[in-house]
Every structure is written in C-alpha cells, then in structure tokens.
Amino acid sequence: MVRDIYKCCFWMIALVVCLFCCADLAGAQATVSLEVHSKEASLSDTIKMVVKIQGNKQALHPVIYGLEPFDVTEGGTSSHFQVINGQIGKGVDYIYYITPKKKGKFIIGPAEVLINGKKYESQTVHLEVREPPSESGEKKGSLFLTAVLSDDRGYIGQEFIYTLKFYRTKDVSDINLILPEIQGLTFKKLGEHKAYTSLLQGVRYSVIELRYAIIADKPGAYTVPPAYLKMKVLSERAHSRGGRLFDFFDDPFFNIARARPLSIGSNPIGLEVNPLPQEGRPADFSGLVGKFSLRTSLMPTRLKKGESSTLTAVVSGKGNARLMPDLHIPEMKNVKFYTDQPTLNIETAFEGVSGKKTMKWALVPQKDGNYEIPSLTLSYFDPDLGQYVQSRTKPLTLEVLPGSIEEDTQKAEQKIHVEKPGKKEVNMQRFDILSIHEGLDGLKANRFQRLGIWPLGASVLLPPLVFLLVLGVKLYMGKNKLKEDTIIAKKAAAKFSKRMKVLTGDAPLLEIVKITNLYLNERLGLKSGSLTSEEVYEILIKNGVDKHLATDVKEILLSIEAAIYTGDEGKDHIGKRREGLIATIKKIDRALP
Amino acid sequence: MNHIKGKIFFIACALCAFMVLSAFAWDGSSGAKGYDVFFQANQDYKEGAYERAASAYERLISEQFVGGSVYYNLGNCYVRLNRLGKAILNYERARYLMPRDSDLDFNLRYAKEMTKDKIEESSSFPIFQWIDYFGISAVFWLFVILNLLFWASLLMRLWIRSEWSFYMVICLGLLWGIVGVSGTMKWYSETNDKRGVVIAPQMNVHSGPDERETVLFKLHEGSMVMCEREEEGWILIFITPEKRGWTKVGSVERIKKPAQPKIAH
C-alpha cells in the first residue's frame, strides 16, 4: 500500500516536472503587457500597476518609462502557471503602486523587459490625474460611501455616469450593494469595479470604485436617493496580553474575530434632465446623443469598368450608440451599389458606453470616368455643447478605367489556366423578393377548388356505395338459392314416390338405389352422387333421424345391394320392396329437419 | 353462375373507375377566365405600377377561382408598396394553393424578416408535419384513389378469398385510414384557421373592446396573431396565452381559406 502511494507521488512529481519543461519550451514566445487599474485618478489616489510577462519567468526586472510624475512603490511579484485549451504557459507579474505627484494627462510605458538577451516591449497606457475631490471639514469615519454624478444636468438620451466610492480602513466582509430605485431612471453597470488606495484628510483608505450609467426615460428634475452598502465589519480584537510571543496569532488567518453587521449610505444627488431642443434639429436626427465621429474610406479608388470597389463608413463614439442610424448613399448615375448588412459593436467599459457601426457598399461603375462619391452626414446631439452637430465626410473620388468585356474574358480565362481560384462563401449583397409568376397555369384554379360539394362527395362515397350494393346483390342471390333448395327439399319425398311408382316390376334394382340417392341429395341439399347403405345410415343419423328408422333404410338398401351383386333379383323384385320403401322414406322425410 | 359473378364484379369496378375518372376529368367551370386582366396586371407590375397591378389581381380574386400564383403576385405588389401586412396575408393564402412553391417560401420569409415584432410561430405536431407539404387538393385526390382501391379490393374479397388478397386489403385499409385522418385534419385546420395578420401600420391591443380600456401592448404591420372572436367591431386576438387582448376589426385580417368568389363561373 505504502509502495503504491510512493509510486503515485513519483509519477505526479514527474508529470509536474514535464509540464514545467514543456512550459519552458512554450516560453520561447514571450509577451509583455502593462496594465493600470484605472484610467483616471486624483492626486490623493494610489493606483495599482502591473507588468505582465507571459511565457517566461526568467525575465529581468522591467524598465518602465513615463513614471516621472509618479511616486512608485514596488508591490512584489506573482508567478503563475496555467494550462489553457491544452496550451501550457507560465509567467510572472511585477506589481507596483503609483501615486501621482501632479495633475495632467500622462502616458505610462512602454515597459521593457530583457528575456534571454532579447528585448520585449509592452504597449503604453494613458492616465488622467485630476485635483483631489474637495474635502469638507467634516471628519470622515473609518467606513464611508460617496456618490458622484458626471453631470448634474443634461439632456434626455444622455448617459450620466454615477460613481460610487467605498472608503475603508477596516476589514469588512459580505458586502452587498443596494442601488437606489427611482422611477424614470435606469441604472446600467459599467465594467468591473476598481480597487486602489487614496489619501483623505491624512488617512490612507482602501477604495472600491463602482460605476453605473444612468439613463433617463423622460425629462424632469430628479433626486437620486442614497445607495446603501450592507456589510459585516470585523471588530478588532483587544491586543494580546501575551506580548510579542503571541503576535504570530494576530495574523487575520488566525483571527476568529466577531463580525457586526453595518449599513452605510451614500449622499443623495440632484439631477436635472432637459428635453432635446427643437431648434436646429436636423431632419436626419435619429436620437443619437453623445460624442460621435464619422469616417469613410474607398478601396480601391482606381478600377476598371465592371469591377467593384468597397465604400466603408464607420460611425463610432460614446453615448447611446444603439441609436446609430443606417446611413444611405445617394443614387449615382452609372454606378450600381449593393448594401452589405451593417455591423454594430457596443462596448460597456468602466469609462462609459461606446459603440462602433460599420456599413459597407459594393460600388460597381457601369461606365469609365471619374466619379465623385458624395459625402455622408451623421447628425447627433452633443450634450457638452448643448446643440446638434452634423458630422460630414469629405467626398471621395473613384477613377474608373475603360476595360472591354473581351479583354476581361480573356484575362479571366488565362487566370483559370494559371491558378485555381479559391472558393468563397456566396454572400447576399442585397435582399429582395423574387419576381411574379406570369404563367397562365398560375391563373387556373385547381379542380378541387372548382368541384362542388356533390362531385367531391360522390367521388368519396361512390366506391363504398358500390361495394355495399354488390354485397347486397350477392346476399340476395344467396338467399334466393336457399329458398330454392328448401322448395326442392320439400318436394323430394313426393318426387321419390312418383319415381318409384313409375318403375315397372322388372326394372333393374339399381334404379331404386339411384332414386333413393337422388331423394337424399335433394332432401338434404347434398352433392354426393351415389351413396352406399352405410353412408346413407350415417347421413340420416347425423341429421337427427331415429336410429331404428335409419337402420330400416340401411337394411332395405343392403338387401337391394345384395340382390344386385348376387344376381338374385327374382320376379317383380321392385313390387316387393316399393311399398315398404315408400313408407319408410315418408317416415324419414317427417323426421328430417 | 360464375359467369354472372364475374359480370357483377366487372360492372362494379367499372362504375367506381368511371366515377373517379369523371371527377378528375370534369371541369367545374368553363376554364380560367380573365387572361387579359392577368396579363395586364403582370405588365403593370413590371412597369412599376404596383397599385394598379394589385387592384387588378384583387379583382381577379373576387370574380373567379384563381390559382396560388395570383395571390403570390398580389403579395409581391404589396411588398413593393411597403404594405407588409397585406403582403404576408396574400402569401399565406397562396400557400394554401401551392404549399411547396420555393419562390413563395423565399418571398414570405423576406416579408416576415421585414416585420418589426418578434413572434414565434407554432408548428404542426411532428407526425402530421408531412401534410404541410401537400395542399388539400393533393391529399384529397390521393384519398380518392386509395378509397377506390380499398373498396375494390374489398369487393374482390367477396369472391377471391386468398391470402394475398387479405394482406392487400389490410395494407390498403391502413393507407386509406392514415390519408383519410390526415386529410380530415388538413381540411379542418384550413377551414378553422384562426391566424390573422396585422394590416395596420401599428395597432394598440386593449384589455377590453373599448378605446378607453388599458393598452396592453402594441403590434406592428405584418405580425401574425390568432383571432378568437369578434364583438361589435372589436376582435379578441392573442399571440401567446400571456399576450391577448382586443383590437379593432379593421386592423387585423384573417388569413383563412380564400373565400368563394362573388361571381362563380
């Protein structure tokens, strides 16, 4: 058992070593990135900055440019090892805390790192440093929450940024934010929260900053009520009497301190939302409010007749980007254009909501010459300026060279011989309905529509009716046949007597047997032809005739058969048996059903 | 006797066949009329006179039985006139008459994509979905043929009681039953089609048949609704069990099977 555990541990260690080796191999492609946890800060804030080196842990300490306006404190390093989608990677993060020394807009970076003698560079980041918020004379506590709006007045459609900052000097847990609810205002969270430290009234606080976009449904004067934070505050334990010996147990890990629930609220804020002015509203205004830009490009700008060029228009900016309109290019003589489906990307970042809409048209000139692609316009309302703005692009020029169809065809054929064209997905360039049906068949109604209910019903009901009719005829005919048979049976005895009486005294005895058989066949509806005496006996018994009576008939027939086969017929042999047989048959006829 | 039986069987089969074939051959009207109107309407459409073309197609529909293509062309006119509600209505009516027409499917999909409201459409029960690919006419004639074969085989069984004739009757009986039930369902669903299309550009759906009642929701042109009942110029519609209400009769038009023409030939 113990050996198995050792074996298992050995293989696990071997696997980890292998993974590290593989990670080293994978680390041949190193990347460096620079991250600053906020793009805005005040002079009293301390912000976290991280240089991330992916793919190698053997990097030398990074050199970061642009840190002159900041006080920098090192925050240590953090190594990591990860397997993502089967790719093994390891890296190291260098952590710094930067405190601005002056206000302004700064570019930090790039960060330079030497890995195996090769220099790697990160991107740069922008940071705007503002004056610290004005401090009231009021002494702040160890836990407090502030709320600030980007603007206290604005316009309908404008996005107001609501910033909540939670300052603390104490350890807290189970934090729960309750946003204010007010009719007519909608809150939308912007990005993830930011954490940094800030100096306020000489006290260094840990700050958690959250941002929300507030959108007003209708104009009016609003008061945003306080937001509340519910949390549990870990109460400080009385200092251990054991002195330094027990300081080790002052670590939060061992601190089983009691937590008390606490709720703190932010300050209420007033907000005035005005309707968009009617004056100067452009006809093509789509309700877009914010700061937007429009740019166009044409690719290629020089082509041959019949070829296509792509006109791209990009609208981008911050604000209610979902209302960015679909732009339309005016009709152009001798140029066909096909509109592509526009794409809209909305990004909700910590700094606000921004969007980018890309529209494309394929332009196909039908004649050679120079064409001027008319300028496009975008109308929006700029809340900072308090007026409508029309962004207009510059007209573009498209140069179309002559090109004969034959030449194009020849070139196309040559191209087919030279290289095999790669297959591309067929995209719809425009959407439209298919043409009308002009065939005369389309006018004709089908028979089902034209047939009345009677012909339709008849074609369904006739086959079963015919079947029933035939069945009826068949049954009727069967019944008639039965009736006929009954009459024949009833008359069988009389016929028997008549036939017997007609026989002369010298007639062969075989005639009596034939007449008897005929009687039985007719009387019982049989088709047996000639019957032996034994068969006659059985038939009579089966039809319910008394056993003695059946035996009598049997004996009579036996004696006749004996006389026939022995040749001892004698004179007037018929006369001797006629009366007895007729009487017996009459009795049998009565006994038969 | 056998001779007589054979004669009866022959006469019975001949009678059935005659009836069915005569039904196929019989032309209820003296043929399609209105060629001139149809040609002219097509010409108007091609020249861009969509209003004129639409009214000509409407006239054809009101005066005689027409094929699905007339409804289809009328739908095209309404698409061009940007009246999506009427377009979808006529495409759906055309679908009754030509359920497998690819052009119609394409245009109907186009028109539905242009509508503003997102409404989920219900589909048939999976076992009976096959029937959506056939018009009532095709199902009916299939049933008529099976009906003939089934009863003829039963007739034959009166005299020929062999094993193969037994299995033939069973197979034909099963087919006859399936097609008969499906056809009845198709006929029922077509004659009781509750679907309607919003033909007004926008309509309010109220909680009761009165303008003063609360507006529950709004619908836009081309949306498909189910019509339940009418009361004094108001119609009760629903999209889902949770979204139902009253709207004015003129805002919605029922798809239903194309009505009898006023002047039938």
Interface residues (C-beta under 8 A of the other chain):
Chain A: F431 D432 I433 L434 S435 I436 H437 E438 G439 L440 D441 G442 L443 K444 A445 N446 R447 F448 Q449 R450 L451 G452 P455 L456 A458 S459 V460 L462 P463 P464 V466 F467 L469 V470 L471 V473 K474
Chain B: I8 F9 A12 L15 C16 M19 V20 A23 F24 W26 D27 G28 S29 G31 A32 G34 Y35 F38 N42 Y45 K46 L60 Q64 F65 V66 G67 G68 S69 V70 Y72 N73 N76 V79 L97 D103 F106 N107 Y110 A111 E113 G135 I136 S137 F140 W141 F143 V144 N147 L148 F150 W151 A152 L154 L155 L158
